Amino acid sequence: MAIPLVRSNIVIFLVSMSLVLALALGVYVSNRLLTHWLLVSGLEQNYADQQTDIQNALATYAVALEPQSSQKLEGLRLSPPAESSAAARMSGETREKFQKMLERHHTDSTVLDQALVYPAGVSTENPNLPDFAQIDWLAKNRLTSVRTLNHAWAAFNSDRALTVVPDMTWLGAFGSNAIVVYNPKRADVVEPSLVLLVTQTGILENLSGLIWSISAAIGVLCLLSFALAAILLWMRFYDQVRTNSNIQYLAHHDTLTGLPNRAVFNARLAGALRSAQAKASNVGVMLIDVDKFKEINDTHGHGIGDVFLQIVAERLQTVFHKHLVARLSGDEFAVLLTSISDPARMTRLATDMIAATSAPCIIDGKDIKLSLSIGIARATDGSWRVSRLLHCADLALYHAKHNGRSTFSWYTPGLDAEAQKRQEVENGLAKALKLDQFKLVYQPQYALRDGTLRGYEALVRWEHPTKGEIRPDLFIPIAEDCGLIDEIGTWVLNHACREAMLWEDQSKKVAVNVSVGQFVAGETQKRVAQALNKSGLNPRRLEIEITESLLISNTEAVIETLRQIHDMGVSIAMDDFGTGYSSLSYLSLFPFDKIKIDQAFIQNLGKDTSTDAIVTSIVGLGRSLNVTITAEGVETEEQAILLSAAGCDLVQGYMFGKPGTVAKHEAAYPIFPHNEEGGFWFPQKRKQILPPPKISLSPQLAQYATLAAPEETSEEENETATV
């Protein structure tokens, strides 16, 4: 990049110098041409008055076209000839004759010499007649340039009656004399021309002031033109330099944070590894990723997200001020550690960086949580390469993010094995889709009010040919990372609808999860419609479960897609309710048919008053919105009783059946235990003969349990807080 810039500067310098020289040359040439023109005009004005008299006099020296020897004239010159006395006498007479004609009071030009010259043909036939070649003014140094005689010769052969030829060299230097040529009137006889040698210094002196004034004006105009051109050229050059500087900066830096970019980091890392190999030292690399940055962008907007990244960059530079900090991608940063190689000091730096994230990050009055995950790798010998070191740091970063985030992790050889397993799973997923190695299992959903089996949630399983059944929590995250979740989700939707059509009880619903990775606004409704059309399933039997995180990104487009699905007759359920950012606000944006309480709340039900209050509030919200409430992860009878007391509609969990085949669940129905007097036990219709379990309720749940108690229950039992 530097070499073309240097060449461009050299070219611009040469062009500028050429323009300066051209300006100087233009001024000089204009001065010379103007002087020449004024000098010719002045001399013509001086000698034009005698033109008619001289032409009449030249006629007296005419010779016939066939001249006789007696008519031949010898050279007529003002200076006395050296030949015969007759020629001298004739020259003297001729000189006096023309001298009288040319006598005028001219102070600026004087006749120094004159000559009568006949045409070349006449001079050849009459050797005694003078010709142009006999003029010896150049030989006597009375002229400075042979060009003057050449121009006089051209004037002699022209048809012009009066021609003035100033003595000027081709470089523009003027001599002290000039040549004036009087040509005769052309007739049947041959007449000579009168060639005069006159002075021109007087006219030059008189014209010098005017000439230099005009030349100065021309020079000023040229200089102004050159200055304007120079300004325009400099502006272009300055813009080019600034553009090149910006291009170089952008090529090596991140525009948002001002940090070096990936190219600079890789180049510096390669140099550090070469230096470390020569010095037998170590090089460390930290890869740093902002936790849940996408959620920050989606929740608060990209403008705040950009400011957030700038704050992260500032804190990184504060902690790692002695080291190279670069931004590799959107929310990924890197640090090159060359001055320290001790693992303990590297660990201390990572700890300091994690501690630096605890400081409040307030943007536009919003306190945004700052969390970083760090992966550390160290090159311990000269065999390490840039790609290998970054790969190891990336493995460590992946391990840190899956260990709870907001922490750091060192690279260990065992991480390669885990990465290899993930790669095997990723490759196996692609084959599983082609070979149809997936299957669906179903978890039943029971109604607490009457114990009826209302429907199933479809869950996918992978039947590997050699490793057996693989749990979804192992392959679903990998499928989301590698982009296969879309195909897997479509497969689940199509097969769930197809298998539901084969159930004996056509009133039961089937619920299908749609993850954020597979949901595409504008496309998902088409896939749902295709699945329904291919299977022939009644849309009212299909339920689509989504999470709150789906609504965070591109809310308007997502809600429009959900409305189109809902208009088909398909139910929409919000899964994992209460774990997102703004559950209540999303309930107001879209009329959900069902809310599923996350199992994290169910596990602490009856153990924590806050959890009891949350569950009670969710159930109350569902009642007010006329939305079905489903509790996930119900594993104990105690949890079922409490949910029944709170007014929950549906439950699912290991207590009511683990994921399996529909036939197995149908065979196990009814799932509620028998009592000794016959019939079935339901939480809201339990018999007195069955001893109730002792469960302490919070005041809120106790109130709901009292309201939900049957009428035949005694007043004393309704007031107790134990069910």
N, C-alpha and C positions, 0 to 999 in steps of 0.2 A: 504493500500500500504506500510505503514511503517513497519508493523509487519512482512510480508514476507522478507523485506529487512534486518531487525534485525536478523531474523532466518538464513538468508543466510550468514550474517557476522559471526554469531556464528559458523555455520558449517565450513566456510572457516578457522576461527581461530583454531578450533579443528583439522581440517585436517592439517593445517600448523604445529601445535604442534606435531601431530602424525608423520609427516614427519621428524621433528627435532629429536624426540625420536628414530625413526627408523634409522636415520642416525647415531646417537650416538651408538645405539645398534649394528648396522652393523659394525661400526669401531671396537667396543670392541670385538664382536664375531670373526671378521676376525683376530684381534690381537691374541686372544686366540688360534684359530685354527692354525694360522701360528706358534705360539710358540710351540704348541703341536707337530706339524709336524716336526719342526726343532729339537726339543728335542728328539723325537723318532729316527730321522735320526742320530743325534749325538751319542746317546747311542748304537744304532745298529752298528754304525761304530766302536765304542770302543770295543764291545764284540763279534763281528762277527769273529775275527781272531781265537778265541779259540773254535769255534763251533765244528770243527771236533775232536779235542782232547777230548773235554768234552763228545761228543757222544760216542767215543770209551771207555772212562772211565766209562760212565753210563752202558755200556754193561756188565761190570764186576759185576754189582749189579743186574743182571737180575735174575729172579726166573722163575721156570717152571710154565706151566699152571696149574699143580697140585703140588704145592710147598710142600716140606717136612718141618717138624718143625725145622730141623737143618738148613734149608736154610733161615729161617725167620730172618730178620734183624730188629734190633731195630732202632728207630729214629736216623738218622745221622744228626747231626747239628754241626755247627762251635762252638757254645757255649757249654761248658761242660754240659752233661746231669746230672740230679740229681738222676737218678735211680741207676743202678749197675755199678761196675767198668768196667765190660766187655763192656757195652754200651758206657761208657765214652771213653774207649780205642778205640773202633771202631769209635766213632764219632771223636775222635781226629785224628785218622789215615785218616779218610775220609776228614776231614777238611784240613789237611795238604796237602793231595793229590790234592784236587781241588784248594787249595790256590796257590800251585806252578803253576798250569795251568793258573790261573787268574792273576798271578803276571806280571804286566806291569807298565810301568811308565806313568800312567795317572794322570795328575794334575787336571783334571776337573771332574773325577768320581772315587769313591772308593767303594769297596765291604764292606758292613757293616755286612751282615749276609747271610747265605745260608742254604738251606734245600733240602733233597732228598724226593720226594713225589711220592708215587705209586698210580696207578689208584684206584678208589673207590672200585671196585669189589675185587681186590686183597687185599686191606687193610681190607676189611670186613672179608674175609676168613682167613686172617693172622693178627690178632689184633696187633701183635708186629711190623708190618710194618707201617711206618709213612704215613699219608694221608694229603690232603690239608687243612683239617679242623684244624690240629694241629698248623698251622702257626699263631703265636700270635703277629704279628707286629702291628696290629691295636690296640690291647689291651694295648700294651706298648707305644702307641702314636708315633710310628715311621712312621705311615701313617695318613693322615688327612681325607681321604674319604674311606668309605666302597666300593665305586664304583671301587676303584683301585684293591681291592682283587677280586671283581666280574669279572673285566676284566682279571685279572691274571688267575682266574679259567677258564674263557672261552679260554684263550690262552693255558692253561694246557691241555684242552680237544680238542684242534685243532690239525691240522697236520703240523703246521708251526714249523720249527726246532728252530727258534729264534724269540722271541717276547719280545718287550719292552713295559711296561705299566707305563707311568709317573703318579705320584700321583697328581691328579687334581680333585677339587670339581666340582659339576654341575654348579656353578656360575663362574668357570674359574680360581679359585685360585689354584696356584701350591704349593705343599708341598716341603720339602727339599730332599725327597728320591723318588726312582722309583723301580719297580720290573722288573727283567729280567728272562725270562723263557726259559730254554733249554729243548727241547723235544728230546727224544732218537729216534734212527731209529727203526721203527716198525718191529718186527720179531715174531717168534713163541714163544718166551719167553717174559715175561713182564719185561720191564726195567723202572726204575724210571726217573722222570724229575728233573732237577736241577733248583731250584727257588732261585734267588739272590735278596737281598736287597742292592741297590746301591744308592750313592748320585747323585743328579741332579742339585744342586745349582751352581756348577762350570760351567756347560754347560749353565745354564740359564743366568749367569752373562756374559759369553762370547757372548751369542746370543742377549742380551738385546739391544745393539746398533743397530744391523741389524734389529731386530724385530720392534723396534720403528721407524726406518727409513722407513721400508716397510709399517708399519701401518700409519705413517704420510702421505706417498704417497697415500695410499688407502683413508685416511681421506680427503686429499685435493681433490682427484677425486670425492669422494662422496659429498664433500662440493660444488664443482663446479657443479655437477649434481643437487644438491639440489638448489643451487643458480639459475641455469637455469630454473629449474622447478618453483621456487618461482617467478622468473621474468615473466615467461609465465602465472603463476597463477595470479600474480598481474595485468598483462596486461588485462587478461580476467576479473578480478574483477573490474579493473578500467573502462573498457569498459562497464561492466554491471552497475556499479554505474553511469557512465555518461549517459548510455542509460536510466536507471531508472529515473535519474534526468531530462533528456529530455522528457521522457514520462510524468512525473509529470508536467513539465512546459507546454507541449502541451495540457495536459488534463485540465489545468486551465488558459491558456492564448491563445490569438490569435497570430498566427505566423507572420502575416503581420505587425500589429501595435504594438504588445507586450502588448496590453491591456488585462485585465481579460476577460474571455469569458462568455457566457450565464450561464453556470453551476455555476461559481463563483458568478456572479451577483445575481442569484436566491437564492443561499445559504446565501449570505450577506443580501439580502433583507428580507429573512425569519427571520434571526436573529435580524435584525433591527426592524421588526414588533413585535417580541416577547418582545424585550427590550422596545419598545414604549408602548406596552400594560402594562408592569410592571411599567413604569415610567409615564404613562399617557401623553406621548409626541406624536408628529406628525412625519410622515415620508413622504418625497416627492420623486417623481420619474419623470424624464424627458426622454422621448423617442425622439431621434433625427434622422432624415432621410435626406440623401443627395438628393437634388432635381435633377432630370434628370441625375442621375449617369449613367444609361444605355446609354444615348446619348453620354456622355463623353467617356465611354468605346468604343462604336462603332465608334465614330469619331476619337479619338486620339490613340486608342489601349489600350489593357489591361495593358501593362507596365506602361504607363502614368496614367492609372486608379488606379493602385496599389500605385504609388507615391502620387497621389491625396488623396487617403484614409489615407495615413500616415500623410500628411499635415493636414487633417481634425482632425485626432487623436491628433496631437501635439497642435492644437489650442483649442481643447476641454480640454486637460490637462492643458493648460495655464489658461483658464477661470475657470475651475472647479478643480483647483489643490488641494483643501482641501477635495474633495469628490471623491467617487468611480466612475470612468469612465470605461465602458465596451463596447466591440463590440459584439452585439448580432447576427448579420448576415452580409451579404455582404456590404450593405450601411446603416445599422441601428445601432445606438449607444444608450447607456442608461447611465443615471447619477443617482446615489443614493444620496439623500440629507437627512442627519440625524442630522447634527449639526445646521441646521436652519429649522424652521417650519413656519416662517412668510411668508404669500403669497406675501407680497410686496418685500421681499428680494429674493424670488424665481423668481418673475417677473423681478427683476433687473438683476439677473444672466442670465435669458433667453434673456433679452434685450442686455446685454453685449456680449452674444454669437452671436446674430444676427449681432451686430456691428462688431465683430471680423471677420466676413466673408467678410467685405468690403475691407480688405487689399488685395493687388494683390496676385494672386496665379500663379506664372510663373514656368512652367516645360518645360525644353528643349526649352526655348525661346518662349513658347506659353503661352499666358495669358488666363487662364481658369477661368471662372466665378464660384465662390464658393457660393452656396446657400443652406441653411438648413431650414427644417421645424421642429418645436418642439412641442411636446404635453406634457402637465404637468398635473399630478394628485397627490392628497395628501390624505394620510390615516389619518382621523381625530379621529378614535377611535380604540379600540382593536378588532373590528369585521372584520377588513380588512384582506384579504389573498393575497398572492403573485399574484396568477392568476387574482384576481379581480382588484388589483391595476394596474398591467400591462395592463389589458384589458381597463381600463378607460384611461390610458395614451395613448394607441393605438387609442382609439376613438378621443381623443383630437388631436393626430397627424394627423389622417385622415381628421379631420375638418380643421386643419391648411393647409394641402396640397390642399384642395379644396377651400380654401379662397385666393388663389393667390400665395402660397408658400413663402419662405423666410420670415416666420413669426412664431409666436408661438400662441398656443391656450390652454386655461385651460379646464379641463374636467368640464362639467356641466351635471346634470341629463337629460337635454333635448337631449344630444347626444345619450343616450341609446335608446330613442324613434326613432331617425334617424337610428341608427343601426338596430333596430327592423324592420323599414320599408325596409331597404336594404335587410335584411334577408327574409322578405316577398316577395320582388321583385325577389330575387334569387330563392326562392322556387317556385314562380309562373312562372318563366321563364322555369324551367324544365317541369312543367305541360303544359305550353303553347305549347312547342314543341311537346309533346305527343298528345295534343288535337287539334293541328292545329289552334291556336288562333291568328296567325299572318296574316296580309294581306299586300298587296302592294298598294301604291299610287304612282302617277306619276306626275312629274313636267315637263312641256313642254320646249323645247329648240327651239327658233325662230332664223331665219337668218335675220340679219339687212339689208342685201342688197335688198331682195325682199319680206320680211315678211312671208316667207313660214315656215310651221311647219316641222322641220327636225327630231325630235325624242323626247324621254322622258328619264328622269332619274328616276330609280326605287328607291323608299324609303319605308322602312318597318314601319309598325305600329302594335301595340299590342292591340287587342280588348279584354280587360279583361271582364269576365262575370259579375262582380259586380261593378268594378270601371270605366268601360267604356274604351275609347281609351287612351292609355298611350303613351306619347311622347317618341321618340327614345332617346332624350338627357337624359331621366331618366333611361331607362333600358339598353341602349347600354354600358355605362361605367361599370355598374354592370355585364353585360354579359362578358365584357372583363376581369374583375377581377376574376370572378368565372370560366372562361374557357368555357362558352357556346357560345361565339361569333362565334366559328368555325361552330357549327351546325346551328346557325341562318344564318350565311353567306351562307352556302350551300343551305339552304332552299330558301333564297332570289334569289340566282342564278338560281336554278331549276325553281322556279315559274315565274321569270321574262322571261326566255326563253320560257316557256310554254305559258304564256299569250301573249307574243309578236307574237307568231304564230297565235293567234286568231284575231289579228288586221286586219281590212279591208285593210288598206294601208300597204302592205308588204315592202315598201321602207323605212319606218321610223325605226330609230335605237333605241335601248334600252341600257341605260348605267347602270351599276351595280358597286357599291362601294365595294372594297375589302380592309378591314382594315389590319393593321399590325398584329393584334392578330389572324386573320384567314388565313393569307398568310403563306403557308408552301412551301418552295423551294423544288421542286421535286414532290409535291403532288397537288398544285393548278392547274397546267395545266391539270392534269388528271380529276379533278372535272369539269373544264370548258369543256373538251372534252365530259365527260359523260352528262353534261347538254345539250350540243348541240345535241348529238346523241339521247337522250331521247325525246327531244322536236322537233327535225327536223329543228331547226332554222338555217337560213343561217348565217355562222360565220361573214359575213361582216355587219350584222345587230346588232351584239353584241359589246359593248364597255365596257372595264374594266377600272375603275378609281382607281388609287393608289395615295398615298401621298409620299412626299419626305422622310419622316421618314422611310418608308419601305426600301428605297435604302441605308439608312445609315448602316443598319445591314446586314452583310454577302452579300456585294454588288455583288460579282461574281455569287453566286448561284441564287440570286434574278433576276439578269439580264438574266441569262441563262433560267430561268423559263419564264420570260417575252418574250424572243425571241421565245420560243416554242409556247407560246400562240399567238404571233404575226404571226408566220408561219402558224397557222391555218386559218388566215384571220381575226382574231379578232382585233379590234382597241384598242390601249392603250392610255389612257389619264392621264396626271399628274394633280392631283387635288390639290387645295390650293397652287398654284404656288407662290413662293416668300416668303413663311413663314418659309422655312426650312433653312438649313445651306449652302448648295452649289448647288443651283438650276442649274446654268449654267453648272457646271461640270457633273451633272447627265444627262443633255440634250445631252452632247457629248458622254456619255457612251451608251445611248439607243435611237434609233430613235422613239420618241413618235409621235403619230398621232394627238394629241390634247393637248393644254395647257389651263387649266382653271384658270382664274385670281380669287384669293380669294376675297370674298365679303368685307373683311376689307379694301381693296383698293377702291372698288366701292363706299362704303359709303362716302368716303371723296373726291370722284371725283368732280372736279370743285371748291372745297373748299380749297385745299392745293396744291401749285405748285409742291411740292415734289411728292405727290401722282400722279399728272397728268404726271409728267416726268416718273415715274415708269411704269404707265400704257402704256404710249407711247412707252417706251423702250421694254416692253413685246410684244406689238403688232408688233413693228418693228422686233423683234427677231423672232416672229412667221412667218412673211412674208419672212425673209431671209432663214429660215429653211423649208419653205413650210409646216408649221404646222397650223392647225386650232386653232383659239383663241376663247375661250368661256368665257364670263363674268358671274359670279354668283352674286345673290343678287341684281339684278336690280329692283328698286322699283319706280323710277320716270322717267318721260319723259325726264327730263334734263339729267339724267345719260345715257339714251339711245341715245340721240343726241350726247353727248360727245363721247361715245363709237363708234358711227357711224362715227363721225369726225376723230377719231383716227384710224379707219379701222378695228375694231373688227368684227369677223365673226358671232358668235352666242351669244345669251343672254338668260338668264333664271332668273326668279325672280317673285316676287308677282305682278309686273306690267303686266306680260304676263301669269300669272296663278299660283294659289297656288296648292300645292300637292293635287291631287284628282284622280278621275277615268279618264280613257282614253276617255270614251264616253262623259264625261262632257267637256273635252278639245276640242274634235272634234266638239262638238256642238257650242262652243264659237269661233271657227275659222271662219274668220280671226279676230285676236285680235286687229289689228291696226284700228284707228278711220277713219270714212268716212270724206271726205271733201265735201263742199257744191256743188261742180261741178261734183260730182261722182268720183268713183274710191276710192282707199285707200291711206292713208298717210303713207309714209315711210320716215325715217330720211334722206335718201340720194336722195329722189325724192319728196320732199315736194313742194306744189304749192304755188304761191305767194298770192293766195286768202286767205290762212290760215295764220293769223298773227303769226309771229315767236315769241317764247319766248325769252326774253332778258337774255342771259347767258354769263357771262364774261369768256373767255377762257385764259388759260395761253398761252404764245407765242408759245410753242411747239404744243399744240393742235390747236391753231389758224392757224398755218402753214399747218397742216394736213387737217383742215376743208377747207382751201382755195384750196388745191390740189384736195380734193374730191368733190368740188362743180361742178355741171353740167355745160356744155359749154354755155347754154343759159343764165346763171347768168351773170349779168353785171360785168364789171371789177371793178367798184367801190365797189360792194358788196363783191367781192372776197378779197379785201384788208382789209375789216373791221375785227375786232376781235370779232364781235358779230354775233351769228347765230340766 
